[in-house]
Amino acid sequence: HDVAEAHAGEAFEDDMKMVVCAFTAMSWPATNDPPGFVSAALNALPILGKKVLAKRYLTKERHLHEQLVHELIQLFRALLEYVKLFHKSGLRWNPGGAELIVTSTQDRSTWCLTSSSWE
């Protein structure tokens, strides 16, 4: 029983590595080159996906792993397109938007959006 539990995660080890690699791309707002950063993570996915699919699975399991690989690649292709379209040179805030004011007391913080048009 303990041996089975110890090796239970091994069946999904490559899947997990692929997911972790993909989700590092989610830190794109903290980079100077968001499209390049997302693209680097996306470029690794087919390689990791081949490693996932190289394992022998039952037919039903194989379909699930194939679906994971395909959908993850599609998700991050869409993220790359979004970043290229709206945040090519970094995260941009609306310069004409409301100002964020944060006040803090010992027991709580209060966040408030202000705008001259609300007065």
N, C-alpha and C positions, 0 to 999 in steps of 0.2 A: 504493500500500500504506500509506504513512504517513498519507495523508488519511483512508483508511478506518478506521485505528486511532484517529486523533484524534477521529473522529465516532462511534465505536462506542458510547461511553457515553451519547451524546445520546438514543438510543432509550429508555434507562431512567432518564433524568435526573429526570423527574417521579415515577417509581416510587420512586426513591431519596429524593427530597424527602419523599414521603409516609411512607416507612419511618422516616426520621430524625425527622420530626415526631412520629410515633406513639411512637417509643422514648424521646423526651424524657419521656414519662409514666412511664417506669420509675424516674425519680428521685423519685417520690412520697414515699418515706420521709423525705426531707430537707425536706419542706414542712410548713407549719402547717395546711394545708387539703388533705389528700390527695384527697378526692373532687372538690373543685373543680379541682385541678390536673390530675387524670386526665381529668375532664370537658372541660376546655379543649382538651386535645390530641385527645380523641375528637371534639369538635365540628368540628375542622379537617379530619378525615379524609374526610368526604363531599365537601367542596369540592376537596381535593387528588385524591380518587378520580375526580371528574368530569373533572378536567384530564388525568389519566392516560387515561381512557376516551375522551376527545375526539379522541385521535390515531387515525389509520387504521392498522389492523393486519391481517395475514392472519387468517383465521378461527381457526386454532390458536393464534396469538399472542394474539389478542383474548381467547380463553377463559382463557389464563393470567393476563393482566392483570386480567380481571374477577374471577377467583378470588383473586388477591392482594388486591385492593381489598376484596372481601367478607370474606375470612378475617381480614384485619387489623382491620377494623371489629369483627367478632365477637370477636376476641381481646381488644381493648381495652374492649369492652362488658362482657365477663366480668371483666376487671381492675377496672373501675369498680364492678361489683356486689360483688366481693370486698372492695375497699377500703371501700365503704360499710358492708358487713356487719361487718368485723373491725377496721378502723382508721379509723373516721369522724373522730376528732379527732387522729390522728397514730399513729405506730408505737408499739405497746405491747409491752413485754416481760412475761413471766410473773413477777409479783412473788414468787411462791412457788417459783420455779424455782431451779436451782443457781447458785451464785456462780461467776463466771469469774475465775480467777487467772492472771495472765500474769507469768512470770519470764523475764528476758532475760539472756543471757550474750553474750560477744563473738561467738561462732560461731553462735548459734541462739537462737530464742525458743521457749518451751514454753508451750502453752496447756492449762489443766486446768480441768475443771468439778468443783466440789466440792459436796458436800451432806452435811449431818449424818446423813442416813439411810444413807449409804454407809459410815460409820465403824463 
